[in-house]
Amino acid sequence: MAQKDEFAADDSDGGIWQYTTVPTDFSFPTEIEHEIIDEIYMRRESTVGGQQVKDIPNDGILPDAGTQNLYMKDGETISFTDSQWELVFLKSMEITGNSIGSNANISSPWYPKARVRYLPDYPRMTGILQPLAGVKVRAYHYYNIGSSITGEDGWTGPITKNITGWRFRDWVDYVIVWDDDRWNIRDGRTGQAKTYSPENMYQESWDKIIIGGQDKHGMFASCHKALYNYFYRSNKIEATKGLTLSGINKMNVGVLHDKEGDNLGRFNFAGGWLGGNPIVVWGLDGSTRRADHQIESTIYHELGHASQYTALIRAYPGLIYFEYLKVEESWANAVRYAFMSSLYPNYRGPWHTSGNYTGIGEWLMLNGVTLKQMEDCLINAGVSPFAWESWRDNIKEKSDIVDDEILDIFFADPWTTWRLNFKELIEPSPSETFTDEMTFNANHNILRNFHYHSDSFHLQ
């Protein structure tokens, strides 16, 4: 709005004229010179003097919180229908030179809907479409915005305008906002991860299929799958029932499309406090783009670090930092295995079987120890340099599922023997005969006299 010349030029008191809106019963201070320009309609989501209109008590002129189809004329309130307000909107778009689309039809309101599905790039699940639950989908037409969350079948409910609850009357654009009350997925370190529909969809649902391994949107979807399973489905996975979830209020996850040294992912607890990214995942391994199911497995691994840190600071108040990498990485590998093996046929991990990245957690689960039992024993092991040995001894005390001597062997060498399942996967070699009374005071030489069933495990 252009200022009148006399107001624009008036700076006699060292200031310039300002414009604002106030309630109709606003009492102007006598020392403030003012002029009422006009009485205007204010939508319910608008603010007056820093206060939302819907929170202002009804004075007979302003609408109640549940009533908003009103405008002002000569101090009187006059009702408008939904379609009449739509005409006002379309006319305002026209006179300001904005396109209103060729489909504008106020007599044909409609509810946008969307379905989101994911096609994994995991080799044994090729061609199997998975509905994505918990995905936030927005539909918008200029300032009219609505949103809905997908259910277990991947469909949203009918999307209405967020403020009014009205239906849409023209084309909409859809967008997936990869965000939840518990996490936010970022495109890079700071940008909000989003996936857009084709433009100007009218009377048409959006059936979005995200193809794994194709582009960054597959990475966003795989991160979402991992986060949704971890925060909302962990109790459906028997091995993880009771797993301590991350205590960070909202987990920001940065999806980076490059590489940083040999890192595939990273958890930094301080990132949650500082508004940064507690979890970062990299999309390249060397010069090769990582598969989306590998991205998903990395998210589980980093969430394992988050769960351990949360459990430890709850058990040991005042703890600021803990680092014993062999314990940390082995536990994170166990969390990854628990989730991935429940979702993907014949999954075997971890990707690393040397250094600090042991497979002791997977071996324990293959032999009947649950992830929750492991976690309890890990917390009780404390934060000393002897946490690895304490973890082993606590499992001995808490569980009689695995023979103590066998535990000693595999904790001593958790890199080369972790795939063994003494219950189902091993049989004596032809060169050795063992009786039921055999005592497993075994050593590595005895273990080498076992051989695996050929179909007992598969490596990626």
C-alpha positions as CSV (number, residue, x, y, z in Angstrom):
1,M,0.0,0.0,0.0
2,A,1.5,3.3,-1.0
3,Q,1.6,6.0,1.7
4,K,-0.2,9.3,1.1
5,D,2.4,11.9,0.2
6,E,1.8,14.0,3.3
7,F,2.4,11.0,5.6
8,A,5.4,9.8,3.6
9,A,7.0,13.2,3.9
10,D,6.1,13.8,7.5
11,D,9.1,13.3,9.7
12,S,8.7,16.3,11.9
13,D,8.9,14.4,15.1
14,G,11.9,12.4,14.1
15,G,9.9,9.3,13.1
16,I,7.7,8.1,10.2
17,W,4.1,6.8,10.1
18,Q,3.6,3.1,10.8
19,Y,0.7,0.9,9.8
20,T,-0.8,-1.9,11.9
21,T,-4.1,-3.6,12.8
22,V,-5.9,-3.5,16.1
23,P,-9.1,-5.0,17.4
24,T,-12.2,-2.9,16.8
25,D,-12.5,-2.0,20.5
26,F,-8.9,-1.0,20.8
27,S,-8.4,2.1,23.0
28,F,-5.8,4.3,21.5
29,P,-3.5,6.2,24.0
30,T,-4.2,9.9,23.8
31,E,-0.5,10.6,23.2
32,I,-0.4,8.6,20.0
33,E,-1.6,10.5,16.9
34,H,-3.5,8.1,14.6
35,E,-5.9,7.8,11.8
36,I,-8.3,4.8,11.2
37,I,-8.0,3.9,7.5
38,D,-10.6,1.2,7.2
39,E,-12.3,-1.7,8.9
40,I,-11.0,-5.0,7.6
41,Y,-11.7,-8.7,7.8
42,M,-9.1,-10.7,9.8
43,R,-8.9,-14.5,9.3
44,R,-8.8,-16.6,12.5
45,E,-5.1,-17.4,12.1
46,S,-4.2,-13.7,11.9
47,T,-2.8,-11.8,14.9
48,V,-3.9,-8.5,16.3
49,G,-1.4,-6.7,18.5
50,G,0.6,-9.9,18.8
51,Q,-2.5,-11.9,20.0
52,Q,-4.2,-14.5,17.8
53,V,-7.8,-13.4,16.9
54,K,-9.1,-16.8,18.0
55,D,-7.9,-16.2,21.5
56,I,-9.7,-12.8,21.9
57,P,-13.0,-13.0,23.8
58,N,-16.0,-12.5,21.6
59,D,-17.2,-8.9,21.8
60,G,-20.0,-9.4,19.3
61,I,-17.9,-8.2,16.4
62,L,-14.9,-10.5,16.3
63,P,-15.7,-14.2,15.5
64,D,-15.5,-16.9,18.1
65,A,-12.7,-19.5,17.7
66,G,-15.1,-21.8,15.8
67,T,-16.5,-19.2,13.5
68,Q,-14.5,-17.4,10.8
69,N,-16.8,-16.8,7.8
70,L,-17.3,-13.2,8.7
71,Y,-16.3,-9.8,7.4
72,M,-16.9,-6.3,8.5
73,K,-19.1,-3.6,6.9
74,D,-20.1,-0.3,8.6
75,G,-19.4,-1.9,12.0
76,E,-21.6,-4.9,11.3
77,T,-20.6,-8.6,10.9
78,I,-21.8,-10.3,7.7
79,S,-21.5,-14.0,7.0
80,F,-19.8,-15.4,4.0
81,T,-20.1,-19.0,2.8
82,D,-17.1,-21.1,1.9
83,S,-17.7,-20.6,-1.8
84,Q,-18.1,-16.8,-1.4
85,W,-14.7,-16.6,0.3
86,E,-13.3,-18.6,-2.5
87,L,-14.6,-16.1,-4.9
88,V,-12.9,-13.3,-2.9
89,F,-9.6,-15.3,-3.1
90,L,-9.9,-15.9,-6.8
91,K,-10.7,-12.3,-7.5
92,S,-7.8,-11.1,-5.4
93,M,-5.4,-13.4,-7.3
94,E,-6.8,-12.1,-10.6
95,I,-6.4,-8.4,-9.8
96,T,-2.9,-8.9,-8.5
97,G,-1.8,-10.6,-11.7
98,N,-1.4,-14.1,-10.4
99,S,-2.6,-17.1,-12.3
100,I,-5.6,-18.9,-10.7
101,G,-5.3,-21.9,-13.0
102,S,-7.6,-23.3,-15.6
103,N,-9.4,-25.7,-13.3
104,A,-10.8,-23.1,-10.8
105,N,-14.3,-24.3,-10.1
106,I,-15.9,-23.2,-6.8
107,S,-18.8,-25.7,-7.3
108,S,-16.4,-28.8,-7.3
109,P,-14.6,-28.9,-4.0
110,W,-12.3,-31.9,-3.4
111,Y,-10.1,-33.6,-0.9
112,P,-6.5,-34.3,-2.0
113,K,-5.0,-37.6,-0.9
114,A,-1.6,-39.2,-1.3
115,R,0.0,-42.7,-1.1
116,V,3.7,-43.2,-0.5
117,R,5.4,-46.4,-1.3
118,Y,9.0,-47.5,-1.4
119,L,10.8,-50.0,-3.7
120,P,13.8,-51.4,-1.8
121,D,17.1,-51.9,-3.5
122,Y,17.9,-54.9,-1.2
123,P,18.7,-57.8,-3.5
124,R,16.3,-60.3,-2.1
125,M,13.3,-57.9,-2.1
126,T,13.5,-56.7,-5.7
127,G,10.0,-55.7,-6.9
128,I,8.4,-55.7,-3.5
129,L,6.6,-52.4,-2.9
130,Q,6.5,-51.3,0.8
131,P,4.0,-48.8,2.0
132,L,5.7,-46.1,4.1
133,A,3.8,-45.3,7.3
134,G,4.3,-42.1,9.3
135,V,5.1,-39.9,6.3
136,K,4.0,-36.2,6.5
137,V,2.4,-35.1,3.2
138,R,1.3,-31.5,2.5
139,A,-1.0,-30.3,-0.2
140,Y,-1.0,-26.6,-0.9
141,H,-2.5,-24.0,-3.3
142,Y,-0.9,-20.7,-2.6
143,Y,-1.6,-19.8,1.0
144,N,-4.1,-22.7,1.4
145,I,-2.2,-25.5,3.0
146,G,-3.3,-28.9,4.4
147,S,-1.4,-31.9,5.7
148,S,-1.9,-35.5,6.7
149,I,0.2,-38.5,7.9
150,T,0.3,-41.8,6.0
151,G,-1.0,-44.9,7.7
152,E,0.2,-48.5,7.6
153,D,-1.1,-48.8,4.0
154,G,0.8,-45.8,2.9
155,W,-2.3,-43.6,2.3
156,T,-3.0,-40.3,3.9
157,G,-6.5,-39.4,5.0
158,P,-8.4,-36.8,3.1
159,I,-6.4,-33.6,3.3
160,T,-8.2,-30.4,4.3
161,K,-7.0,-26.9,4.8
162,N,-5.2,-26.8,8.1
163,I,-6.9,-23.7,9.6
164,T,-10.4,-23.8,8.2
165,G,-10.9,-27.5,7.6
166,W,-12.4,-26.7,4.2
167,R,-11.9,-28.7,1.0
168,F,-9.7,-27.5,-1.8
169,R,-11.3,-26.0,-5.0
170,D,-8.4,-25.8,-7.4
171,W,-5.1,-27.6,-8.3
172,V,-2.7,-28.4,-5.5
173,D,1.0,-29.3,-5.3
174,Y,2.0,-32.0,-2.9
175,V,5.2,-32.3,-1.0
176,I,6.6,-34.9,1.4
177,V,8.2,-33.2,4.4
178,W,10.6,-35.8,6.0
179,D,9.9,-34.6,9.5
180,D,8.2,-36.0,12.7
181,D,7.8,-35.1,16.3
182,R,10.8,-37.3,17.1
183,W,13.1,-36.6,14.2
184,N,13.9,-34.3,11.3
185,I,15.7,-35.5,8.2
186,R,17.9,-32.9,6.6
187,D,19.1,-32.6,3.0
188,G,22.7,-31.9,3.8
189,R,23.5,-30.5,7.2
190,T,20.8,-27.8,7.4
191,G,18.2,-27.9,4.6
192,Q,14.8,-29.6,5.2
193,A,14.6,-32.9,3.3
194,K,11.6,-32.8,0.9
195,T,10.1,-34.7,-2.0
196,Y,7.8,-32.8,-4.4
197,S,5.0,-34.0,-6.7
198,P,4.3,-32.9,-10.2
199,E,2.8,-29.4,-10.3
200,N,-0.8,-28.4,-10.5
201,M,-2.6,-31.7,-9.7
202,Y,-6.4,-31.2,-9.9
203,Q,-8.9,-33.7,-8.5
204,E,-6.1,-36.2,-8.5
205,S,-4.4,-38.2,-5.7
206,W,-0.6,-38.4,-5.7
207,D,0.6,-42.0,-5.8
208,K,4.3,-41.6,-5.1
209,I,6.7,-44.6,-5.6
210,I,10.2,-43.9,-4.3
211,I,12.7,-46.2,-6.0
212,G,15.6,-47.2,-3.8
213,G,19.1,-46.6,-5.0
214,Q,18.0,-44.1,-7.6
215,D,18.5,-40.6,-6.0
216,K,18.5,-38.7,-2.8
217,H,14.8,-39.4,-2.2
218,G,15.6,-43.0,-1.8
219,M,18.1,-42.1,0.9
220,F,15.4,-39.9,2.7
221,A,13.0,-42.8,2.5
222,S,15.5,-45.4,3.9
223,C,16.3,-43.0,6.8
224,H,12.6,-42.5,7.5
225,K,12.1,-46.3,7.5
226,A,14.8,-46.8,10.1
227,L,13.7,-43.9,12.3
228,Y,10.0,-44.9,12.2
229,N,10.9,-48.6,13.0
230,Y,13.2,-47.5,15.9
231,F,10.8,-45.0,17.5
232,Y,7.4,-46.6,16.8
233,R,7.9,-50.2,16.0
234,S,10.7,-51.5,18.2
235,N,8.3,-53.3,20.5
236,K,7.0,-55.2,17.5
237,I,10.5,-56.7,17.0
238,E,10.8,-59.3,19.8
239,A,14.5,-59.1,20.1
240,T,14.4,-55.3,20.8
241,K,11.5,-55.2,23.1
242,G,12.3,-52.7,25.9
243,L,15.3,-51.2,24.0
244,T,16.2,-47.8,25.5
245,L,15.3,-45.2,22.9
246,S,17.3,-42.1,22.3
247,G,16.6,-39.4,24.9
248,I,17.3,-36.5,22.5
249,N,14.0,-34.6,22.2
250,K,14.1,-34.4,18.4
251,M,16.7,-36.3,16.5
252,N,18.1,-34.3,13.5
253,V,19.6,-36.6,10.9
254,G,21.9,-35.0,8.2
255,V,21.9,-36.9,4.9
256,L,25.1,-36.0,3.1
257,H,25.7,-36.8,-0.5
258,D,29.5,-37.0,-0.4
259,K,32.0,-38.7,1.9
260,E,34.3,-37.9,4.8
261,G,37.3,-40.2,5.0
262,D,36.2,-43.7,5.8
263,N,33.1,-42.6,7.7
264,L,29.7,-44.0,6.8
265,G,27.8,-42.5,9.7
266,R,28.4,-40.7,12.9
267,F,26.6,-40.1,16.2
268,N,27.5,-37.0,18.3
269,F,25.3,-36.5,21.4
270,A,26.3,-32.9,21.7
271,G,24.7,-32.2,18.3
272,G,21.2,-32.6,19.8
273,W,21.9,-30.0,22.4
274,L,23.4,-27.5,20.0
275,G,20.6,-27.7,17.3
276,G,22.9,-29.6,15.0
277,N,22.7,-33.2,13.7
278,P,23.3,-35.9,16.3
279,I,23.4,-38.4,13.5
280,V,25.0,-37.9,10.1
281,V,25.1,-40.4,7.3
282,W,27.2,-40.2,4.2
283,G,26.0,-41.4,0.8
284,L,29.3,-42.4,-0.7
285,D,31.6,-45.3,0.1
286,G,34.8,-44.3,-1.6
287,S,33.6,-43.1,-5.0
288,T,30.6,-45.5,-5.1
289,R,27.1,-44.5,-4.1
290,R,25.9,-46.6,-1.2
291,A,22.8,-48.7,-1.5
292,D,19.8,-47.4,0.4
293,H,19.5,-50.5,2.5
294,Q,23.1,-49.8,3.6
295,I,22.0,-46.3,4.5
296,E,19.2,-47.7,6.6
297,S,21.5,-50.1,8.4
298,T,23.9,-47.3,9.2
299,I,21.0,-45.3,10.8
300,Y,20.2,-48.3,13.0
301,H,23.9,-48.5,13.9
302,E,24.0,-44.8,14.9
303,L,20.7,-45.1,16.8
304,G,22.4,-48.0,18.7
305,H,25.0,-45.4,19.9
306,A,22.2,-43.0,20.8
307,S,20.5,-45.8,22.8
308,Q,23.7,-46.7,24.7
309,Y,24.5,-43.1,25.6
310,T,20.9,-42.5,26.8
311,A,20.9,-45.7,28.9
312,L,24.3,-44.8,30.4
313,I,23.6,-41.2,31.3
314,R,20.4,-42.4,33.0
315,A,22.3,-45.0,34.9
316,Y,25.3,-42.8,35.8
317,P,24.1,-39.2,36.4
318,G,26.7,-36.7,35.6
319,L,28.3,-38.8,32.9
320,I,29.5,-36.5,30.1
321,Y,31.6,-38.7,27.9
322,F,32.3,-42.4,27.5
323,E,34.6,-44.0,25.0
324,Y,35.5,-47.6,24.9
325,L,35.2,-48.3,21.2
326,K,35.1,-52.1,21.1
327,V,32.0,-52.0,23.4
328,E,30.4,-49.1,21.7
329,E,30.7,-50.4,18.1
330,S,29.8,-54.0,19.0
331,W,26.6,-52.8,20.7
332,A,25.7,-50.6,17.8
333,N,26.3,-53.5,15.4
334,A,23.9,-55.6,17.6
335,V,21.2,-53.0,17.3
336,R,21.6,-52.8,13.6
337,Y,21.4,-56.6,13.2
338,A,18.3,-56.8,15.4
339,F,16.4,-54.5,13.2
340,M,17.8,-55.4,9.8
341,S,17.4,-59.2,10.3
342,S,13.7,-58.7,11.3
343,L,13.0,-56.7,8.1
344,Y,15.2,-58.3,5.4
345,P,15.3,-62.0,4.6
346,N,18.6,-63.8,5.4
347,Y,20.3,-60.6,6.5
348,R,23.7,-61.0,8.0
349,G,26.0,-58.3,9.3
350,P,27.9,-56.4,10.4
351,W,29.8,-55.0,7.4
352,H,33.0,-54.9,9.5
353,T,34.4,-57.9,11.3
354,S,37.7,-56.5,12.5
355,G,39.0,-54.0,14.9
356,N,36.3,-52.5,17.2
357,Y,33.4,-53.5,15.0
358,T,32.8,-57.0,16.3
359,G,29.9,-59.3,15.6
360,I,29.4,-60.5,19.2
361,G,25.9,-59.1,19.4
362,E,24.8,-61.0,16.4
363,W,26.3,-64.2,17.6
364,L,24.6,-63.8,21.0
365,M,21.2,-63.3,19.4
366,L,21.7,-66.3,17.1
367,N,22.2,-68.3,20.3
368,G,19.2,-67.0,22.1
369,V,20.3,-63.9,24.0
370,T,17.9,-61.0,23.4
371,L,19.0,-57.5,22.7
372,K,17.3,-56.4,25.9
373,Q,19.3,-58.9,27.9
374,M,22.5,-57.6,26.3
375,E,21.6,-54.0,27.0
376,D,20.9,-54.7,30.7
377,C,24.3,-56.5,31.0
378,L,26.0,-53.7,29.1
379,I,24.6,-51.0,31.4
380,N,25.7,-52.9,34.5
381,A,29.1,-53.3,33.0
382,G,29.7,-49.6,33.8
383,V,32.0,-47.3,31.9
384,S,35.5,-48.6,33.0
385,P,38.2,-49.8,30.7
386,F,37.2,-53.3,31.6
387,A,33.6,-52.9,30.3
388,W,34.2,-55.6,27.6
389,E,35.1,-58.3,30.2
390,S,32.3,-57.0,32.6
391,W,29.8,-57.3,29.8
392,R,30.8,-60.9,29.2
393,D,30.7,-61.8,32.9
394,N,27.3,-60.1,33.4
395,I,25.9,-62.2,30.5
396,K,27.2,-65.3,32.3
397,E,25.4,-64.3,35.5
398,K,22.1,-63.3,33.8
399,S,21.7,-66.0,31.2
400,D,22.2,-69.8,31.3
401,I,21.4,-70.0,27.6
402,V,25.0,-70.1,26.5
403,D,27.8,-72.2,28.1
404,D,30.3,-70.1,30.0
405,E,33.3,-71.6,28.2
406,I,31.8,-70.8,24.8
407,L,31.2,-67.2,25.9
408,D,34.8,-66.9,26.9
409,I,35.9,-68.2,23.4
410,F,33.8,-65.8,21.5
411,F,34.4,-62.7,23.6
412,A,38.1,-63.5,23.2
413,D,37.9,-63.7,19.4
414,P,34.6,-62.1,18.3
415,W,35.7,-61.5,14.7
416,T,36.2,-64.9,13.2
417,T,33.6,-67.0,15.0
418,W,30.5,-64.8,15.4
419,R,28.4,-66.5,12.8
420,L,28.3,-69.8,14.7
421,N,25.0,-71.0,16.2
422,F,25.7,-74.0,18.4
423,K,22.1,-74.9,18.6
424,E,21.2,-75.2,14.9
425,L,24.1,-74.3,12.5
426,I,26.9,-76.6,13.5
427,E,27.5,-80.3,13.2
428,P,30.6,-82.4,13.9
429,S,33.1,-82.8,11.1
430,P,33.7,-86.4,9.8
431,S,37.1,-86.4,11.5
432,E,35.7,-86.0,15.0
433,T,33.1,-87.8,17.0
434,F,31.5,-86.0,20.0
435,T,29.0,-87.5,22.4
436,D,26.1,-85.8,24.2
437,E,28.2,-85.9,27.4
438,M,31.0,-83.8,25.7
439,T,32.0,-80.9,27.9
440,F,32.7,-77.7,25.9
441,N,35.9,-76.6,27.5
442,A,36.5,-75.8,23.9
443,N,39.4,-74.0,22.3
444,H,40.1,-72.7,18.8
445,N,41.5,-76.0,17.6
446,I,38.2,-77.7,18.6
447,L,36.2,-75.0,16.9
448,R,38.1,-75.5,13.7
449,N,36.9,-79.1,13.6
450,F,33.3,-77.9,13.1
451,H,31.9,-77.1,9.7
452,Y,28.9,-75.0,8.7
453,H,25.8,-76.1,7.0
454,S,26.1,-74.7,3.5
455,D,22.8,-72.8,3.8
456,S,23.3,-71.6,7.3
457,F,24.3,-68.0,6.5
458,H,24.6,-65.6,3.6
459,L,26.9,-62.6,3.2
460,Q,26.2,-59.5,1.2
